[in-house]
Amino acid sequence: MSHSDDPVFRMTVDMSVLEALGINLYSNAAAVLSELVANAWDADATEVSIDWQYGNQLVVIADNGRGMTVSDFNNRFLRVGYKKRSAEGTRSPKWNRMFMGRKGIGKLSVFSIADTVRVFSVTSESVSGLKISVDELRRAISQDRPYNPPSVEVPARYRRPGTVIELSDLKSKRADLTASALRKRLARRFDVISQLPSDEGGFRIVVNGTPITYADRAELKKLEFIWEFGDDVLPQSVLPADIGRFTFKTDLVSATEGWRVKGWIGTAKRPSDLTDDAEAGSLKNIIVLARKRPIQEGIIEKLDTSRLFGNYVTGQIEADFLDLDGDYEDIATSDRQRLIEDDPRVVQLQQFLRARFLEASQEWSEARPKKEGEDALVRFPKLRGWIDSRPGWQKAPAEKMIGTIASLEFEGKSAAKDRNTLFRSGILAFERVGLREVIEDLDNLSSMTAVDLLPVLARQDSYEAALWVDILRSRLEAISKFKEITSDDEKEKVLQQHLFNHLWMLDASWERATTSPRMEQDLREVEPGLFAVDASGNQITGRIDIRYATTGGKHVIVELKRYSVKTEIEDLRRQGSKYARALRNLLARRGENSMHIEVVFVLGHEPKAKDPGLFEEEDFILSQLASINGRVVLYDQLINNAKNQYADYLDASDKARELDEVLNTLDVE
């Protein structure tokens, strides 16, 4: 190498070109290093090694390719826009590889992550080295003069055939990648993972001493289903063991031109599986390769699909016809992330992939619920027992329902709980449908034999049990909520409203009790002093602690006291008497029977007697209540009685208990 004062190297580039195609074009280190890997491939290297230490200010990329002489540096590497394929042909001289490079601008990519670049290259004839400083390059451009990168000595450790590039003075934001993240991103950007030995043209990308393999393809580990083109498929060993595999019907894009594709489209189990690996970046796209490197980063949005399927999709399509030589135009943008949309090759590829996308979507819609359902039955064995207990004609629909629910996507921390809730609702809804169908069978009893009749009646019992389980489980939830709020006077209004919405808690026979706001308003008009007054002496007409209801021919007035309130029976009798008289007068005006009036007080504690006289206190309290046809119910009694009723029913019904056990398994996870 010459060390005279005459400049050895000469670089000419316009500032706008440097900024547009170098400094500002690439936003991340993986894209930059992809350009250097492509250069190594074109140089017939069998290995390119990247020494990448997170947070270090030096990155070293070394290949064992054919290297560059000073002439090669000046005429090729330092010449922005060098047309490799026009000057050197379309394939590499040693391994006959199709050249990846085309535009001659990839070398500028390094300036987007580093301010200083050193390049060392060794051939069989020469040893050369140079240094490029972005600051000095900018200065030369601003002064409208050529930039002459100074020669540098090639260190002894680099004196072997090939090229070594050192990147220093790194831009922290764009070079902010871990080695693991770099491996994952490079693995996805190249289809060069080869099993060939190096002496047969094999090619390896090595990061920090370890070759990139299929194990670094993060998206492959996430796949639940995969659709592949042709016979060139992925090894089973690199895919999940239980993956569902399909083959597309065709790989032919254009019969006239003979254009074909290779590669695959896959779906993850959950959309979040494609975005939860920060190191790999978003995998939620289909990357298009030509000549084993990216030519379009994502094509899903170009397929005009709004299907749910698209949220689960990732993939890699190899379409070499997008980068053809000869009379074909270069249709890749400078950053190799997009294509010229109206080119016939792009149009035909998008049409072809749109059809394959629809084909895969339809198969996925059938296969996924089935697989998700199978997984759910493994997690919840009692679900399998429930399905097996169905009549034969119900088993397939039951399995399909479980699969459909299992395949639904829920978000957030409560996703598992929400799905299990839907399982419960689905099972109970299925039981209701079964009940309706059995009733239809019962309509045909006259034509049934005894053999037909007995199974129908047996199923009727089972379905009715299911309906009661549904009702009682919902009541148990209401009871649990009720218990949570009874001890807090601050929640009085919530408590009162809850009980009035579930009057069956007062009496199990009150299945269809209904309230009447109009009746309550009429009661106020008949007995103006019936309800309380506020501090200004105005009647409080919006109280919710007293309610009127009708059930089973009875007229009932219910008053709720605060849980903490201590009461005396004499006060309760006076209040209850007012309520009963007012209601009797109102019913008389309407010409209705007033014989069945009942007053119910809901209390936190048993009432006391101020002056029972000669009576025992308990007897006195009962007599006072009897005079107004009244009774006292304690909050704690409501809770215990309702729970006991629920437990008694389950104990008395084997069928209900069995179903309850199935539903209980869904309360966990």
C-alpha positions in Angstrom: 0.0 0.0 0.0 1.4 3.4 -0.9 2.1 6.0 1.8 3.1 9.0 -0.4 1.5 12.4 0.1 -0.6 11.9 -3.0 -4.2 10.9 -2.1 -4.8 7.3 -2.7 -8.6 7.2 -2.3 -11.2 9.6 -3.8 -14.9 9.8 -2.9 -17.4 12.1 -4.6 -20.9 12.5 -3.3 -23.4 15.4 -3.0 -24.6 16.4 0.5 -28.2 15.8 -0.4 -27.3 12.3 -1.5 -25.4 11.6 1.7 -28.3 12.7 3.9 -31.1 11.1 1.8 -29.4 7.8 1.1 -27.2 7.4 4.0 -27.6 9.4 7.3 -31.4 9.6 7.2 -32.5 6.6 5.2 -32.0 3.9 7.8 -33.5 4.1 11.2 -32.1 1.0 12.9 -28.9 -1.0 13.1 -30.3 -4.2 11.8 -31.2 -2.6 8.4 -27.7 -1.1 8.2 -25.9 -4.4 8.9 -28.2 -6.1 6.4 -26.5 -4.0 3.7 -23.1 -5.2 4.8 -24.2 -8.8 5.0 -25.5 -8.5 1.4 -22.1 -7.1 0.3 -20.4 -10.1 1.9 -22.7 -12.5 0.1 -22.0 -10.8 -3.2 -18.2 -11.0 -2.5 -18.5 -14.8 -2.4 -17.9 -15.0 1.3 -18.9 -18.1 3.2 -19.0 -16.3 6.5 -19.7 -12.8 7.8 -18.9 -12.2 11.4 -20.4 -9.4 13.5 -18.8 -8.4 16.8 -21.6 -6.5 18.5 -21.3 -5.5 22.1 -24.4 -3.6 23.5 -23.4 -0.2 24.6 -19.9 -0.5 23.2 -18.6 2.2 20.8 -17.2 -0.2 18.3 -18.8 -2.7 15.9 -16.8 -4.9 13.7 -18.1 -6.7 10.6 -15.7 -9.1 8.9 -16.2 -11.4 6.0 -13.9 -13.9 4.2 -14.9 -12.9 0.7 -12.6 -11.9 -2.2 -11.7 -8.5 -0.8 -10.9 -5.2 -2.6 -7.8 -3.6 -4.1 -7.3 0.1 -4.1 -8.8 0.2 -7.6 -11.8 -1.7 -6.3 -12.2 0.7 -3.5 -12.2 3.8 -5.7 -14.3 2.3 -8.6 -16.8 0.4 -6.6 -16.9 0.9 -2.8 -16.3 4.7 -2.9 -18.4 5.3 -5.9 -22.0 6.1 -4.9 -24.4 4.6 -7.4 -22.1 1.9 -8.7 -24.1 -0.4 -11.0 -22.6 -3.8 -10.0 -24.8 -5.9 -12.2 -24.0 -3.8 -15.3 -20.2 -3.8 -14.6 -19.7 -7.3 -13.2 -22.6 -9.3 -14.5 -25.6 -10.8 -12.5 -23.8 -13.5 -10.6 -20.8 -13.9 -8.4 -17.7 -15.4 -10.0 -16.9 -18.2 -7.5 -20.2 -19.5 -6.1 -22.5 -18.3 -8.9 -24.7 -16.5 -6.5 -27.3 -14.0 -7.8 -26.0 -10.6 -6.7 -28.1 -9.0 -3.9 -26.8 -5.5 -4.5 -28.0 -3.4 -7.4 -28.3 0.4 -6.7 -24.8 1.0 -5.4 -25.9 3.0 -2.3 -25.8 0.3 0.4 -22.4 1.4 1.6 -23.9 4.8 2.7 -26.1 3.0 5.2 -23.2 2.9 7.7 -23.3 6.6 8.2 -26.8 6.4 9.7 -25.4 4.7 12.8 -21.7 5.6 12.9 -19.7 8.9 12.4 -16.4 7.0 11.8 -15.9 4.1 9.5 -12.7 2.2 8.9 -12.5 -0.4 6.1 -9.7 -3.0 5.8 -9.5 -5.3 2.8 -7.1 -8.1 1.8 -6.9 -9.8 -1.6 -4.4 -12.2 -3.0 -2.6 -9.2 -4.4 -3.0 -6.3 -1.9 -3.6 -5.1 1.6 -5.6 -1.8 1.8 -7.3 0.3 4.5 -9.0 3.6 4.7 -10.9 5.8 7.2 -14.0 7.8 6.5 -15.1 10.6 8.9 -18.6 11.9 8.4 -17.6 15.3 9.7 -14.7 15.5 7.3 -16.9 14.2 4.5 -19.5 16.9 5.2 -16.8 19.6 5.3 -15.5 18.5 1.9 -19.0 18.5 0.4 -19.8 21.9 1.8 -16.5 23.2 0.2 -17.4 21.6 -3.1 -14.3 19.5 -3.3 -13.7 15.8 -3.5 -13.2 13.9 -0.3 -10.1 11.8 0.0 -10.4 9.3 2.8 -6.9 8.8 4.4 -5.2 5.5 4.2 -4.7 3.5 7.4 -2.5 0.6 8.3 -4.3 -2.8 8.3 -3.9 -4.4 11.8 -2.2 -7.8 11.8 -5.4 -9.4 13.1 -7.2 -8.4 9.9 -4.5 -9.5 7.5 -6.4 -12.4 5.9 -8.5 -12.6 2.7 -11.7 -10.6 3.0 -13.0 -7.3 4.2 -13.3 -5.9 7.7 -15.4 -2.8 8.6 -15.1 -1.0 11.9 -17.9 1.3 12.9 -17.1 3.7 15.8 -18.5 6.9 17.2 -21.9 5.3 17.2 -25.2 7.1 17.3 -26.7 5.7 20.5 -30.4 5.8 19.5 -30.0 4.0 16.2 -27.4 1.5 17.6 -29.4 0.8 20.7 -29.8 -3.0 20.2 -28.7 -6.0 22.2 -26.8 -8.8 20.5 -29.9 -11.0 21.0 -32.1 -8.5 19.3 -29.7 -8.1 16.4 -29.6 -11.9 15.9 -33.4 -12.1 15.7 -33.8 -9.3 13.3 -31.0 -10.4 11.0 -32.4 -13.9 11.0 -35.6 -12.6 9.6 -34.1 -10.4 7.0 -32.2 -13.1 5.1 -33.0 -16.5 3.7 -29.4 -17.6 3.8 -29.5 -20.1 6.6 -27.7 -22.9 4.7 -26.8 -26.4 5.6 -24.1 -26.5 2.9 -20.5 -26.7 4.1 -18.3 -23.7 3.3 -16.3 -25.5 0.6 -19.6 -25.9 -1.3 -20.7 -22.3 -1.1 -22.5 -22.4 2.2 -23.0 -19.0 4.0 -23.1 -18.2 7.7 -24.0 -15.1 9.6 -22.1 -15.1 12.9 -22.9 -12.7 15.8 -20.5 -12.7 18.7 -19.1 -16.0 17.7 -22.4 -17.9 17.3 -23.9 -18.6 13.9 -27.5 -17.5 13.3 -29.8 -20.5 12.9 -33.5 -21.2 12.6 -33.6 -21.0 16.4 -33.2 -17.2 16.0 -36.3 -17.0 13.9 -38.5 -15.7 16.7 -41.8 -15.9 14.7 -41.3 -19.7 14.0 -41.6 -20.4 17.7 -44.9 -18.6 17.9 -46.8 -20.4 15.1 -49.9 -22.4 15.6 -50.6 -23.1 11.9 -48.5 -22.7 8.8 -49.2 -22.7 5.0 -46.3 -23.4 2.7 -45.7 -23.0 -1.0 -44.4 -26.0 -3.0 -42.1 -28.7 -1.9 -39.4 -26.4 -0.4 -40.7 -26.5 3.2 -39.3 -25.7 6.6 -37.8 -28.5 8.6 -40.2 -29.9 11.1 -37.6 -29.6 13.8 -37.6 -25.8 13.7 -41.4 -25.6 14.2 -43.6 -26.2 17.3 -44.3 -29.9 17.7 -48.0 -29.6 17.6 -48.2 -27.1 14.7 -50.9 -27.6 12.0 -49.3 -27.7 8.5 -51.0 -26.9 5.2 -49.8 -26.7 1.6 -51.1 -24.0 -0.7 -52.8 -25.3 -3.8 -50.4 -23.4 -6.1 -47.2 -21.4 -6.1 -47.6 -20.1 -9.6 -48.1 -16.4 -9.9 -48.0 -16.1 -13.7 -48.1 -19.1 -16.0 -47.2 -16.9 -18.9 -44.0 -15.5 -17.3 -43.3 -18.6 -15.2 -43.2 -16.6 -12.0 -43.4 -18.7 -8.8 -43.1 -18.0 -5.1 -41.6 -19.9 -2.2 -42.0 -19.4 1.5 -44.8 -19.6 4.0 -47.6 -17.8 5.8 -48.3 -18.6 9.4 -50.6 -17.7 12.3 -49.8 -17.3 15.9 -51.9 -18.5 18.8 -52.7 -15.0 19.9 -52.1 -11.6 18.1 -50.0 -10.5 21.1 -47.6 -13.3 20.4 -46.4 -11.4 17.4 -45.7 -8.1 19.3 -44.6 -9.2 22.8 -40.9 -9.8 22.0 -39.4 -6.3 22.1 -36.0 -7.7 20.8 -37.5 -9.2 17.7 -39.7 -6.2 17.0 -43.1 -6.5 15.5 -43.6 -9.8 13.7 -47.1 -8.9 12.6 -46.3 -8.7 8.9 -45.4 -10.8 5.8 -41.9 -9.9 4.6 -41.2 -10.3 0.9 -37.7 -11.4 -0.2 -36.1 -11.3 -3.6 -32.7 -12.8 -4.0 -32.8 -13.9 -0.4 -33.0 -10.4 1.1 -36.0 -8.1 1.9 -37.5 -6.1 -1.0 -40.7 -5.2 0.9 -41.0 -5.2 4.7 -44.7 -5.8 4.9 -47.4 -6.6 2.4 -50.5 -7.5 4.5 -51.9 -4.0 4.3 -51.7 -4.2 0.5 -54.0 -7.2 0.4 -57.2 -5.3 1.1 -58.3 -7.5 3.9 -60.2 -6.6 7.0 -60.5 -10.2 8.2 -59.7 -11.2 11.7 -57.2 -13.6 10.2 -54.8 -10.8 9.4 -54.3 -10.0 13.1 -52.7 -13.4 13.6 -50.5 -13.6 10.5 -46.8 -13.5 10.0 -44.7 -14.9 7.2 -42.0 -14.8 4.5 -42.6 -14.9 0.8 -39.7 -15.3 -1.7 -40.5 -13.8 -5.0 -37.3 -13.5 -7.1 -39.2 -12.2 -10.1 -39.5 -8.9 -8.3 -35.7 -8.3 -8.8 -35.0 -9.4 -12.4 -32.1 -8.2 -14.6 -32.2 -7.3 -18.3 -35.0 -5.1 -19.5 -36.9 -5.2 -16.2 -37.0 -2.0 -14.1 -35.6 -1.8 -10.6 -38.9 -1.5 -8.6 -37.5 -1.5 -5.1 -37.3 1.8 -3.2 -33.9 2.9 -1.9 -34.5 1.5 1.6 -35.8 -1.8 0.2 -39.0 -1.5 2.3 -41.5 -0.8 -0.5 -42.1 -1.5 -4.1 -43.4 0.5 -7.0 -47.1 -0.3 -6.7 -48.2 -0.2 -10.3 -45.5 -2.5 -11.7 -47.2 -5.6 -13.3 -45.1 -7.9 -11.1 -46.3 -6.2 -8.0 -49.9 -6.1 -9.1 -49.9 -9.9 -10.0 -48.1 -10.8 -6.7 -50.7 -8.9 -4.7 -53.6 -10.5 -6.5 -52.0 -13.9 -6.1 -51.3 -13.4 -2.4 -54.8 -12.0 -1.8 -56.3 -15.3 -3.1 -53.9 -17.4 -1.0 -54.7 -15.2 2.0 -58.4 -16.0 1.6 -57.6 -19.7 1.1 -55.6 -19.8 4.3 -58.2 -17.7 6.2 -61.0 -20.2 5.4 -58.9 -23.2 6.5 -57.8 -21.4 9.6 -61.4 -20.5 10.5 -62.2 -24.2 10.6 -59.0 -25.6 12.1 -58.3 -23.1 14.8 -61.6 -23.5 16.9 -61.0 -27.3 16.7 -57.4 -27.1 18.0 -58.2 -24.4 20.6 -61.1 -26.6 21.7 -58.8 -29.6 22.1 -56.4 -27.5 24.2 -59.3 -26.3 26.4 -60.4 -29.9 27.0 -56.9 -30.7 28.2 -56.9 -27.8 30.6 -60.5 -28.6 31.8 -61.0 -32.4 31.8 -64.5 -32.0 33.2 -65.5 -30.1 30.0 -64.7 -33.3 28.1 -66.9 -35.2 30.5 -69.7 -32.7 29.9 -69.4 -33.2 26.1 -69.3 -37.0 26.4 -72.5 -36.9 28.5 -74.4 -35.2 25.7 -76.8 -37.2 23.6 -75.0 -38.3 20.4 -76.6 -35.6 18.2 -75.3 -32.9 20.6 -71.7 -33.9 20.9 -70.3 -32.4 17.7 -72.1 -29.0 18.2 -71.0 -29.0 21.9 -67.3 -29.5 20.8 -67.7 -26.8 18.2 -69.1 -24.4 20.7 -66.2 -25.0 23.1 -63.7 -24.5 20.3 -65.3 -21.3 19.1 -65.1 -19.8 22.6 -61.6 -21.0 23.1 -60.5 -19.4 19.9 -61.9 -16.0 20.7 -59.4 -13.3 21.6 -59.6 -11.5 24.9 -57.3 -8.7 26.0 -55.9 -7.6 29.3 -55.1 -9.3 32.6 -58.6 -10.7 33.0 -58.5 -12.5 29.6 -58.4 -16.0 31.1 -61.2 -15.2 33.5 -63.3 -13.6 30.7 -62.9 -16.6 28.5 -63.9 -19.0 31.3 -67.0 -16.9 32.1 -68.0 -17.3 28.4 -67.4 -21.0 28.7 -69.9 -21.1 31.6 -72.4 -19.0 29.7 -72.0 -21.1 26.6 -72.6 -24.4 28.5 -75.7 -23.1 30.2 -77.0 -21.6 26.9 -76.4 -25.0 25.3 -78.4 -26.7 28.1 -81.2 -24.3 27.4 -81.2 -25.0 23.7 -81.2 -28.7 24.6 -84.3 -28.2 26.8 -86.2 -26.5 24.0 -85.4 -29.3 21.7 -86.5 -31.9 24.2 -89.8 -30.1 24.7 -90.3 -30.4 20.9 -89.8 -34.1 21.3 -92.4 -34.2 24.1 -94.9 -32.8 21.7 -94.7 -36.0 19.8 -95.3 -38.3 22.8 -98.3 -39.9 21.1 -96.1 -41.4 18.4 -93.2 -42.4 20.7 -92.6 -45.9 22.0 -91.5 -46.5 25.6 -87.9 -47.0 24.4 -87.9 -43.5 22.8 -89.7 -41.9 25.8 -87.5 -42.8 28.7 -84.3 -41.1 27.3 -86.3 -38.0 26.5 -87.7 -37.8 30.0 -84.2 -38.4 31.5 -82.7 -35.5 29.4 -85.6 -33.3 30.5 -84.6 -33.7 34.1 -81.0 -33.0 33.3 -81.8 -29.8 31.3 -84.1 -28.5 34.0 -81.4 -29.1 36.6 -79.0 -27.1 34.4 -81.5 -24.2 34.3 -81.7 -24.2 38.1 -78.0 -24.3 38.5 -77.8 -21.2 36.3 -80.4 -19.4 38.4 -78.9 -20.5 41.7 -75.3 -19.6 40.6 -76.4 -16.1 39.6 -78.1 -15.8 43.0 -75.1 -16.9 44.8 -73.1 -14.2 43.0 -75.8 -11.7 44.2 -75.6 -13.0 47.7 -71.8 -12.7 47.7 -72.0 -9.1 46.6 -74.7 -8.5 49.2 -72.5 -9.8 52.0 -69.6 -7.6 50.9 -71.6 -4.4 51.4 -73.8 -5.2 54.4 -71.3 -4.1 57.0 -70.7 -0.7 55.5 -73.3 2.0 56.3 -71.7 4.3 53.7 -73.0 1.9 51.0 -76.5 2.0 52.3 -78.1 3.1 49.1 -76.2 0.5 47.1 -77.3 -2.2 49.6 -80.9 -1.2 49.5 -81.1 -1.1 45.7 -79.4 -4.5 45.5 -81.9 -6.1 47.8 -84.9 -4.5 46.1 -83.6 -5.8 42.8 -83.4 -9.3 44.3 -86.6 -9.6 46.4 -86.3 -13.4 46.3 -83.7 -13.0 48.9 -86.4 -12.0 51.4 -88.6 -15.0 50.6 -87.7 -17.8 48.3 -91.4 -17.9 47.1 -91.1 -14.4 45.8 -90.0 -15.5 42.4 -91.9 -12.9 40.4 -92.3 -10.1 42.9 -92.7 -6.8 41.1 -92.3 -3.2 42.4 -94.6 -0.3 41.5 -93.2 3.3 41.7 -96.7 4.6 40.8 -98.2 2.8 43.8 -95.5 4.3 46.1 -96.4 7.8 44.8 -100.0 7.2 45.5 -99.2 6.1 49.0 -97.5 9.4 49.6 -100.6 11.2 48.4 -103.0 9.2 50.6 -100.7 9.5 53.7 -98.6 12.7 53.3 -96.8 12.1 56.6 -95.9 8.5 55.8 -92.4 9.3 54.6 -89.7 11.3 56.3 -89.1 15.1 55.9 -85.8 16.9 55.3 -84.3 19.7 57.4 -86.5 22.2 55.7 -89.7 20.2 56.6 -90.2 19.1 53.0 -91.3 15.6 52.4 -88.6 13.3 51.0 -90.2 11.7 48.0 -87.2 10.0 46.7 -86.5 7.6 49.5 -85.4 4.2 48.4 -85.4 2.4 51.8 -89.1 1.7 51.6 -90.6 -0.3 48.7 -94.0 -1.6 47.7 -94.3 -4.9 45.9 -96.9 -7.5 44.9 -96.3 -11.2 44.8 -98.6 -14.1 44.8 -101.7 -11.9 45.5 -100.0 -10.2 48.5 -99.3 -6.5 48.9 -96.0 -6.1 50.6 -94.2 -3.1 52.0 -90.5 -3.6 52.7 -88.4 -1.2 54.8 -84.6 -1.5 55.1 -82.8 -0.2 58.2 -79.1 0.5 58.2 -77.1 -2.5 59.3 -75.8 -0.7 62.4 -79.1 0.7 63.5 -80.5 -0.7 66.8 -84.3 -0.7 66.9 -87.2 -1.1 69.4 -90.2 -3.1 68.5 -92.6 -0.4 69.6 -91.2 2.0 67.0 -91.3 -0.6 64.3 -95.0 -1.4 65.1 -95.9 2.3 64.9 -94.1 2.7 61.5 -95.5 -0.5 60.2 -99.0 0.4 61.3 -98.8 3.7 59.3 -97.6 1.7 56.2 -100.4 -0.9 56.5 -103.2 1.7 57.1 -102.1 3.8 54.2 -101.9 0.8 51.9 -105.3 -0.4 53.1 -106.9 3.0 52.4 -105.4 3.2 48.9 -106.5 -0.3 48.0 -110.0 0.5 49.2 -110.1 3.5 47.0 -109.2 1.3 44.1 -111.7 -1.3 45.0 -109.1 -3.9 45.6 -108.8 -6.6 48.3 -106.9 -5.4 51.2 -106.9 -8.6 53.2 -103.4 -9.7 52.3 -101.1 -6.9 53.4 -97.7 -7.7 54.8 -95.0 -5.4 56.3 -91.3 -6.6 56.3 -88.5 -4.9 58.2 -84.9 -5.8 57.2 -82.5 -5.2 60.1 -78.9 -5.7 61.0 -79.9 -6.7 64.6 -82.8 -8.2 66.4 -85.2 -5.5 67.7 -85.6 -4.9 71.5 -88.7 -4.2 73.6 -88.8 -1.0 75.5 -91.6 -2.2 77.9 -92.8 -5.7 77.3 -94.9 -5.6 80.5 -95.7 -9.1 81.7 -94.8 -10.7 78.4 -91.5 -12.4 77.7 -89.6 -10.1 75.3 -89.7 -12.6 72.4 -93.5 -13.1 72.8 -94.1 -9.4 73.1 -92.1 -8.8 69.9 -94.1 -11.4 68.0 -97.4 -10.0 69.2 -96.4 -6.5 68.1 -95.5 -7.8 64.6 -98.7 -9.9 64.4 -100.8 -6.8 64.9 -99.6 -5.3 61.6 -99.0 -8.7 59.9 -95.3 -7.9 60.0 -92.1 -9.8 60.3 -88.4 -9.1 60.8 -85.6 -10.4 58.6 -82.0 -10.0 59.5 -79.4 -9.4 56.8 -77.2 -12.3 58.0 -80.2 -14.6 57.8 -80.8 -13.6 54.2 -77.3 -14.5 53.3 -77.3 -17.8 55.2 -80.7 -18.9 54.1 -80.0 -18.3 50.4 -76.7 -20.1 50.6 -78.3 -23.0 52.3 -81.1 -23.2 49.7 -78.4 -23.3 47.0 -76.5 -26.0 48.7 -79.6 -28.1 49.5 -80.6 -28.0 45.9 -77.2 -29.2 44.7 -77.2 -32.0 47.3 -80.7 -33.1 46.3 -79.9 -33.2 42.6 -77.0 -35.4 41.3 -77.4 -33.9 37.8 -77.2 -30.4 39.1 -74.2 -31.2 41.2 -72.4 -32.7 38.3 -73.0 -29.6 36.1 -72.0 -27.4 39.0 -68.7 -29.2 39.3 -68.0 -28.6 35.6 -68.8 -24.9 36.1 -66.7 -24.7 39.2 -63.6 -25.9 37.3 -63.9 -22.8 35.2 -63.7 -20.5 38.3 -60.0 -21.1 38.4 -57.0 -20.5 36.1 
